């Protein structure tokens, strides 16, 4: 499956950059904090944000925001991707958008499960498997529903229904685009096009649905110390 577009998917470098100029608008002041540029990694420290999300879901967003600018390392494994998120789950060298979400969830205290068949949310390499598990638990909604901050957004770039990529919803601005933060998003010429963690304004036409963390386990939205 294809998780995101790469420069090799385009005829020229200019077409690649042009395509992402709309999607990768970067760090808007969506959450009321000073954003980090993609080439200025914060070091992984959680960042306090203003959001309607509560409890562990709010912490999920804060840990995700602290990872903005993280860039994958040297090529390893089948997909050529070396990240701390893959290493954390023994899955290094693979596409890592789902592993990034799982890592942030784990830091926030959200329970995880390898297949999502138990009490914890699924952490998997294949986005399609994550979508299936959210659906089987009755925790998946279509893209016709307005998402909540902290929802897991499943995306397809080709107009299909299979999940090719996953990110964390920051807010529904009501503009037809959903600001999301995600890992394994396309890099820039400055960083050698290595995938990174970034905020992107995702057009709703690319989002096929949402996984609801609060529905999977209502305690995820409970206040935490």
C-alpha positions in Angstrom: 0.0 0.0 0.0 1.1 3.6 -0.4 1.2 5.6 2.8 2.0 9.0 1.2 3.2 10.4 -2.0 7.0 10.5 -2.6 9.1 12.5 -5.1 9.3 9.4 -7.3 5.6 9.6 -7.8 6.0 12.9 -9.8 7.5 13.6 -13.2 9.6 16.4 -11.8 10.7 17.8 -8.5 8.7 21.0 -9.3 5.5 19.1 -9.5 6.2 17.4 -6.2 6.9 20.7 -4.4 3.9 22.3 -6.0 1.5 19.5 -4.9 2.6 19.8 -1.3 2.7 23.5 -1.1 -1.1 23.5 -0.5 -1.1 20.4 1.8 2.0 21.2 3.9 1.3 24.7 5.1 3.1 23.9 8.2 2.8 25.4 11.6 -0.3 27.6 11.8 -1.2 28.9 15.3 -4.0 26.4 15.4 -3.5 25.5 19.0 -2.5 28.8 20.5 1.2 27.9 20.9 4.3 29.1 19.2 4.9 26.4 16.5 8.2 24.7 15.6 9.5 24.9 12.1 10.0 21.5 10.5 13.8 21.9 10.6 13.9 22.9 14.2 13.1 19.8 16.2 11.9 20.5 19.8 13.6 17.3 21.1 10.3 15.5 21.8 9.1 17.5 24.8 5.4 17.7 25.2 4.0 21.1 24.4 1.0 22.6 26.3 -1.8 23.4 23.9 -5.2 25.1 24.0 -7.7 22.5 22.7 -11.1 21.2 23.5 -9.6 17.8 23.9 -9.3 16.5 27.5 -7.5 13.9 29.5 -5.2 11.5 27.7 -6.4 12.7 24.3 -5.2 16.2 25.1 -1.8 14.7 26.2 -1.7 12.8 22.9 -1.9 16.0 21.0 0.7 17.7 23.3 3.2 14.8 22.7 2.5 14.9 19.0 3.1 18.6 18.9 6.4 18.2 20.6 7.6 15.9 17.8 7.2 18.5 15.0 10.3 18.5 13.0 11.4 15.0 13.8 12.9 13.5 10.7 13.6 9.9 9.9 17.2 8.7 9.9 19.4 6.7 7.5 17.8 4.1 5.3 17.2 0.7 6.9 14.7 -2.1 6.4 12.2 -2.9 3.7 10.8 0.7 3.5 14.1 2.4 4.2 12.9 4.3 7.3 14.8 4.6 10.6 12.8 6.2 13.4 12.5 6.1 17.2 8.8 5.3 16.7 9.6 2.1 14.8 12.3 1.1 17.3 9.8 1.6 20.2 7.6 -1.2 18.9 10.2 -3.4 17.3 9.1 -2.4 13.8 11.9 -0.1 12.6 12.5 0.3 8.9 8.8 0.4 8.0 6.3 3.2 7.1 5.7 4.9 10.4 2.6 7.1 10.4 0.6 4.6 12.5 3.6 4.0 14.8 3.9 7.7 15.4 0.3 7.8 16.5 0.8 4.8 18.7 3.9 6.3 20.2 2.2 9.5 21.1 -0.8 7.5 22.5 1.6 5.5 24.7 3.3 8.6 26.0 -0.1 9.9 26.9 -1.1 6.8 28.9 -3.5 5.5 26.3 -3.6 1.7 26.3 -2.3 -0.1 23.2 -2.9 -3.5 21.7 -1.1 -5.1 18.8 -4.3 -5.9 16.9 -6.8 -3.8 18.8 -8.7 -6.9 19.9 -8.2 -6.1 23.5 -8.9 -3.0 25.6 -6.2 -0.9 23.9 -6.2 0.8 20.5 -4.3 -0.9 17.7 -0.8 -0.1 16.8 0.1 -1.6 13.4 2.2 -0.8 10.3 -0.6 -1.2 7.8 -3.1 1.7 8.1 -5.9 -0.5 6.6 -5.6 -2.9 9.6 -6.0 0.0 12.0 -9.1 1.2 10.2 -10.5 -2.4 10.3 -9.9 -2.7 14.0 -11.5 0.7 14.8 -14.5 -0.3 12.7 -14.9 -3.7 14.3 -15.0 -2.0 17.7 -17.7 0.4 16.6 -15.3 3.3 17.0 -15.0 4.4 13.4 -17.0 7.3 11.8 -17.2 8.4 8.2 -15.8 11.6 6.8 -19.2 13.1 6.8 -19.0 13.6 10.5 -17.1 16.6 11.9 -14.0 15.2 13.8 -12.9 16.1 17.3 -9.4 17.0 18.3 -7.4 13.9 18.9 -9.4 11.7 16.5 -7.3 9.4 14.3 -7.8 10.5 10.7 -7.5 7.8 8.0 -6.7 9.0 4.5 -6.7 7.8 0.9 -5.0 9.8 -1.8 -6.6 8.1 -4.8 -10.3 8.4 -4.1 -10.6 4.9 -2.7 -11.8 3.6 0.6 -8.7 1.8 1.8 -6.5 3.6 4.4 -3.1 4.6 3.1 -2.1 7.1 5.8 -3.1 8.1 9.3 -2.7 11.3 11.3 -4.0 13.0 14.5 -6.8 15.6 14.1 -6.0 19.0 15.6 -9.2 20.8 14.9 -12.1 21.1 12.4 -11.9 24.7 11.1 -15.0 24.3 9.0 -13.2 25.4 5.9 -13.1 22.0 4.1 -9.6 21.3 5.4 -8.7 19.5 8.6 -5.4 20.5 10.3 -3.7 17.3 11.3 -0.3 16.3 12.8 1.3 13.2 11.5 4.5 11.2 11.0 6.0 9.9 7.8 4.8 13.0 5.9 6.8 14.1 2.9 9.9 16.0 3.5 11.4 19.0 1.8 14.3 19.6 -0.5 16.2 21.1 2.5 16.1 17.8 4.4 16.7 15.6 1.4 13.0 14.7 1.2 13.2 12.5 4.2 9.8 11.9 5.9 9.1 13.9 9.0 6.5 14.9 11.6 4.6 17.9 10.5 1.2 19.7 10.6 -0.7 19.6 7.3 -4.1 21.1 6.4 -5.6 18.0 4.9 -8.5 18.5 2.4 -11.5 16.5 3.6 -11.7 14.8 0.2 -8.6 12.8 1.2 -10.0 11.8 4.6 -12.1 8.7 4.5 -13.0 8.5 8.2 -12.0 8.9 11.8 -11.1 6.5 14.7 -12.6 7.8 17.9 -10.3 7.3 20.9 -12.9 8.6 23.3 -15.4 6.0 22.1 -12.9 3.1 22.2 -12.3 3.9 25.9 -14.2 6.7 27.5 -11.6 7.1 30.2 -9.2 8.4 27.5 -11.0 11.7 27.8 -11.1 11.8 31.6 -9.1 14.4 33.4 -5.6 13.3 34.3 -2.9 14.7 36.7 
